[in-house]
Amino acid sequence: MTSTPVGMRCPECARQKADVRRVSAAGVGEEPVLTYVLIGINVAVALGAFLSGASATGGGGLANSSLLADGSVSRVTVDQGDYWRLITSGFLHTGLIHLLFNMFALYILGGMLEPALGRLKFGVIYFVSLLAGSFGALLFEADAATAGASGAVFGLMGAAVVVMRDRGINPMESGIGLWLGLNMLITFAIPGISIGGHLGGLVGGLLVALIFTEVVGRMRAPTSLGTLLAAAIGVVSIAGAIAISAGASTPTFGF
């Protein structure tokens, strides 16, 4: 018998070339194409905002750009029926640094999670986290309008922690735990950052990742059921945003 990477085999079998086939389920193990698409959309929208008057340094907040003013989310705009802002606000940024930090995080986290989970699950986590982040921003901010992909990014951080623990990896040893902790510290330490947006996105990402790892993974439920449960979290976020925005006053535009 001959020792091979796949175990002990007879000499004749060991000399034979194995027929290797790549099996991919919903994008698992493939290039993080969706991550690249999301980054491209964010960058394109940012360029549009800069061309419409937004400051690359973040000065002037949201009011200097028609694109930022028309796409950011606040209680008063949601109360007026602009529900689409719950999504569009997650693709807008108030400055170049704001954009670069979020896109760098999306590149790292997406490059790790999308091949591991597959395109569908990754996309569900991203957009549910975005909606949960918008709800959290409105819950914590009665007047200010907010924008940024931070809610979705924090959701990906939370999902990364869940996925790593599910696969027997210590998040603290991987660096994700420390990265999340530092970002939470910055969230509470620096004025003008949407605390509710970050916390809402984090909770949304954690919950969806738990659905995919526990309900779909351990309990062997169909992926379609997990997707429906995750979508329900997004629906609850939308309903919560609408409820909290009822009767809102005029917002004060800011970072």
C-alpha positions, -999 to +999 in steps of 0.1 A: +000+000+000+011+036-007+004+066+015-014+094-005-030+127+006-064+109+006-053+079+025-037+045+019-041+032-017-027+004-038+003+012-060-017+010-092-044+034-079-018+058-064-003+062-099-036+070-115-046+107-118-077+114-099-108+129-116-112+161-096-145+180-100-153+213-085-187+215-068-201+249-061-234+255-043-248+290-048-214+306-053-196+288-024-159+288-029-161+312-059-148+347-064-166+373-043-183+388-073-212+403-053-187+420-030-170+437-060-204+447-074-214+463-041-181+482-039-185+494-075-221+507-068-209+525-036-180+541-055-201+551-084-228+567-062-200+585-042-186+600-075-221+611-084-225+628-050-192+646-053-202+658-088-235+671-073-218+692-047-207+669-019-174+677-002-147+650-005-136+659+030-171+655+045-176+692+051-211+705+049-227+672+058-256+660+036-271+693+027-244+703+001-253+675-023-287+670-040-279+632-042-271+630-005-301+651+005-324+630-017-311+596-007-303+599+030-327+586+055-345+604+084-377+600+103-394+628+085-386+614+050-398+580+060-429+595+075-435+613+041-434+579+024-399+578+011-394+542+022-368+536-005-344+558+015-340+529+039-319+512+011-304+542-008-290+557+024-267+526+027-250+534-006-243+571+002-212+585+020-204+620+033-168+621+023-139+603+008-126+590+041-161+577+050-162+559+017-127+544+019-131+530+054-164+513+046-152+499+012-120+486+027-140+468+054-164+455+028-135+442+007-120+423+036-152+409+050-168+402+017-137+384+004-139+361+035-177+356+039-190+354+003-168+324-007-175+307+026-213+312+026-222+316-010-235+346-029-271+342-018-265+340+019-239+367+018-263+390-001-291+383+023-269+391+053-257+424+036-291+438+028-308+427+060-280+443+079-284+475+058-321+476+066-315+469+103-289+496+104-314+521+089-339+511+115-313+515+143-303+549+130-339+562+131-345+546+165-315+565+180-318+597+160-350+617+162-340+645+139-308+639+121-305+624+086-280+596+081-261+579+053-234+553+049-228+516+044-216+512+080-247+494+091-242+467+065-205+465+073-211+460+110-236+433+101-209+415+081-186+418+111-212+402+133-218+375+108-180+368+105-179+362+143-208+338+141-194+319+111-160+316+127-173+303+160-195+278+140-164+265+123-143+262+154-123+294+149-117+318+178-127+353+165-102+369+188-073+349+175-084+357+139-084+394+145-121+399+137-130+402+174-104+429+180-115+447+148-151+447+159-142+459+194-121+488+181-149+499+157-174+498+186-151+519+207-148+544+178-186+544+174-192+556+210-161+578+213-163+600+182-193+624+179-214+624+148-212+587+141-246+569+139-245+547+170-279+533+162-269+525+126-239+505+137-257+487+165-287+479+143-266+466+115-246+445+139-277+429+155-292+422+120-260+405+108-257+384+139-293+372+137-292+363+100-258+345+104-273+325+134-302+315+112-279+302+085-255+284+108-280+271+134-313+266+116-300+258+081-266+243+092-272+223+124-310+217+121-307+209+084-336+232+075-339+241+038-319+272+027-351+286+014-366+285+049-335+303+063-337+329+036-374+335+045-366+339+082-338+363+074-361+383+051-386+385+079-359+403+100-357+428+071-394+432+070-395+438+108-368+465+103-388+482+077-420+481+098-401+494+128-386+522+108-421+533+096-435+530+131-408+550+148-410+577+121-447+584+124-453+621+131-416+630+128-404+666+127-381+683+101-346+667+103-314+686+109-289+675+082-255+665+095-227+639+092 
